[in-house]
Amino acid sequence: MNDYLPALLALALVVVPTTWHWTRHLVTVVHEAGHAFVALLVGRRLSGIRLHSDTSGLTVSRGKPRGPGMVAMLAAGYLAPAATGIVAALLLAADRPLALLWGLVGALVLMLAQIRNFYGALVLLVIGGSIGVVCWYLPATTVTFVAEVVTWLLLLAAPKPVLELARTSRRQRRGSDADQLARLTGLPAWVWIGFFLLVTLAGLVLGVTVLLPVEISLPA
């Protein structure tokens, strides 16, 4: 049962509406970090990142308004939580929970330099400060438990914003990543939403196989 406790706690944080409002901030942070990371990777210039109290966010970058770099940057947001969750799962499998948590703190510090509003800075400081306290003051067993919860949270939460986007009307989601990708590529927004959902679910399955490997016994 203890092996499944972090997963069950993370699942509760995702499915309970009250807790989801708060844990979604972490997902939004990773979403916007994904945009920012890929923007830099494809040679765009970051202008800033904003995080809002309704758990939405905005990453602004400068560069060519069309082309594969712009497509990659827009697509990265919804895929980032699943990708980060997989990397986190691999670090846990390698017995590196402390490296995982300090890596997240380091990423938050780098991201803080690009934040352009007070609320966004507050969110990063609360998340980063909380993780830092866990790493610095709490015993190794607690560090491992927190790292496992964070990993499961990223994996389990990754598909939920995609499903929320799918349930919104075309008017409500105007300006969303999927709609911007539709305008850039000619593929309908629902194709991109389906792609995001497929990849995030695949990431969840991969993460489960890493964190909870199934032993198969063959008859002699």
C-alpha positions in Angstrom: 0.0 0.0 0.0 2.9 2.4 0.8 4.2 2.1 -2.7 0.9 3.4 -4.0 0.4 6.2 -1.4 2.2 8.9 -3.4 0.1 8.1 -6.5 -3.1 8.1 -4.5 -2.3 11.4 -2.9 -1.4 12.9 -6.2 -4.6 11.6 -7.8 -6.7 13.2 -5.0 -4.9 16.5 -5.6 -5.9 16.3 -9.3 -9.5 15.1 -9.1 -10.7 17.1 -6.0 -11.8 20.5 -7.3 -10.7 22.5 -4.3 -7.2 21.1 -4.3 -7.0 21.1 -8.1 -7.3 24.9 -8.2 -4.1 25.1 -6.2 -2.1 22.2 -7.7 -3.0 23.5 -11.2 -0.6 26.4 -10.5 2.3 23.9 -10.6 1.0 22.5 -13.9 0.7 26.0 -15.3 4.3 26.8 -14.2 5.6 23.7 -16.1 3.4 24.6 -19.1 4.8 28.1 -19.4 8.3 26.8 -18.7 7.9 24.4 -21.6 7.0 27.3 -23.9 10.0 29.3 -22.6 12.5 26.4 -22.9 11.5 25.5 -26.5 11.4 29.2 -27.5 15.0 29.5 -26.4 15.9 26.2 -28.0 14.6 27.3 -31.4 16.3 30.7 -31.3 13.5 32.9 -30.2 14.0 35.7 -27.7 12.0 35.6 -24.4 10.2 38.8 -23.5 8.6 37.5 -20.3 6.3 35.1 -18.5 3.1 35.9 -16.5 1.2 33.7 -14.2 -2.3 34.6 -13.1 -4.6 33.8 -10.1 -7.1 31.9 -12.3 -4.2 29.5 -13.0 -3.7 30.7 -16.6 -0.4 31.9 -17.9 1.3 33.7 -20.8 4.8 33.4 -22.3 5.8 36.0 -24.8 8.7 35.6 -27.1 10.1 37.3 -30.2 11.0 35.7 -33.5 9.6 34.6 -36.8 5.8 34.5 -36.5 5.6 31.3 -38.6 7.6 28.2 -39.2 8.6 25.0 -37.4 10.1 26.9 -34.5 6.9 28.7 -33.7 4.9 25.5 -34.0 7.3 23.7 -31.6 7.1 26.5 -29.1 3.3 26.6 -29.1 3.1 22.8 -28.9 5.5 22.5 -26.0 3.2 23.9 -23.3 0.6 21.2 -23.0 3.3 18.5 -23.5 5.7 19.9 -20.9 4.0 18.5 -17.7 4.1 14.9 -19.1 7.7 15.3 -20.4 8.8 16.7 -17.0 6.9 13.9 -15.3 8.8 11.3 -17.3 12.2 12.8 -16.6 11.2 12.9 -12.9 10.2 9.3 -13.0 13.5 8.3 -14.5 15.4 10.2 -11.8 13.3 8.4 -9.1 14.0 5.1 -10.8 17.7 6.0 -10.5 17.2 6.7 -6.8 17.9 10.4 -7.2 14.9 12.1 -5.5 17.1 14.9 -4.1 18.5 15.7 -7.5 14.9 15.8 -8.9 13.7 18.3 -6.3 16.8 20.6 -6.4 16.6 20.5 -10.2 13.0 21.8 -10.0 14.2 24.6 -7.6 17.0 25.5 -10.0 14.5 25.7 -12.9 12.2 27.9 -10.9 15.0 30.2 -10.1 15.9 30.6 -13.8 12.2 31.1 -14.6 11.9 33.8 -11.9 14.2 36.0 -13.9 11.6 36.1 -16.7 8.5 36.6 -14.6 6.8 40.0 -15.3 4.1 40.2 -12.6 3.9 40.0 -8.8 1.5 37.1 -8.6 3.7 35.0 -10.9 6.8 35.7 -8.8 4.8 34.8 -5.6 3.7 31.5 -7.1 7.3 30.6 -8.0 8.7 31.6 -4.6 6.0 29.6 -2.7 6.6 26.5 -4.8 10.4 26.8 -4.9 10.6 27.8 -1.2 8.4 24.8 -0.1 10.5 22.4 -2.1 13.7 23.9 -0.7 12.5 23.5 2.9 11.7 19.9 2.2 15.2 19.3 0.7 17.1 21.2 3.3 15.4 20.3 6.6 13.4 17.1 6.3 14.7 13.5 6.4 15.5 11.5 3.3 12.3 9.4 3.6 10.2 12.6 3.4 12.3 13.9 0.5 11.6 10.7 -1.4 7.9 10.8 -0.6 7.6 14.4 -1.7 9.5 13.7 -4.9 7.2 10.8 -5.7 4.1 12.9 -5.1 5.4 15.6 -7.4 6.2 13.1 -10.1 2.8 11.4 -9.9 1.2 14.8 -9.8 2.8 15.9 -13.1 2.0 12.6 -14.8 -1.6 12.4 -13.6 -2.3 16.1 -14.1 -0.9 16.4 -17.6 -4.0 15.2 -19.5 -6.5 17.3 -17.4 -5.8 20.8 -18.9 -6.1 19.2 -22.3 -9.5 17.7 -21.4 -10.6 21.1 -20.0 -9.5 22.7 -23.3 -11.5 20.2 -25.3 -14.7 20.9 -23.3 -14.5 24.7 -23.9 -16.4 26.2 -26.8 -14.6 27.5 -29.9 -15.2 31.1 -28.8 -13.8 30.4 -25.3 -10.6 28.8 -26.5 -9.9 31.4 -29.2 -6.3 32.4 -28.8 -5.4 29.0 -27.1 -2.3 27.1 -28.1 -4.5 24.7 -30.2 -6.2 27.5 -32.1 -2.9 29.3 -32.8 -1.4 26.0 -34.0 -4.5 25.5 -36.2 -3.9 28.9 -37.9 -0.2 28.2 -38.4 -0.5 24.6 -39.7 -3.9 24.4 -41.3 -4.8 21.4 -39.1 -8.0 21.9 -37.1 -7.7 22.8 -33.4 -9.3 19.5 -32.5 -6.5 17.6 -34.2 -4.0 19.4 -32.0 -6.1 18.8 -28.9 -6.3 15.1 -29.7 -2.5 15.1 -30.2 -1.9 16.7 -26.8 -4.2 14.2 -25.2 -2.6 11.2 -26.9 0.9 12.3 -25.9 0.0 13.1 -22.3 -1.8 9.8 -21.8 1.2 8.0 -23.4 3.5 9.9 -21.0 1.3 8.7 -18.1 1.5 5.1 -19.2 5.3 5.4 -19.6 5.6 7.0 -16.2 3.6 4.2 -14.6 5.8 1.5 -16.2 8.9 3.3 -14.8 7.5 3.9 -11.3 5.6 0.7 -10.9 7.3 -2.0 -13.0 5.3 -5.2 -13.4 7.2 -8.4 -12.8 6.2 -11.2 -15.2 6.9 -14.7 -14.2 7.2 -17.3 -17.0 6.7 -21.0 -16.3 9.9 -23.0 -16.4 
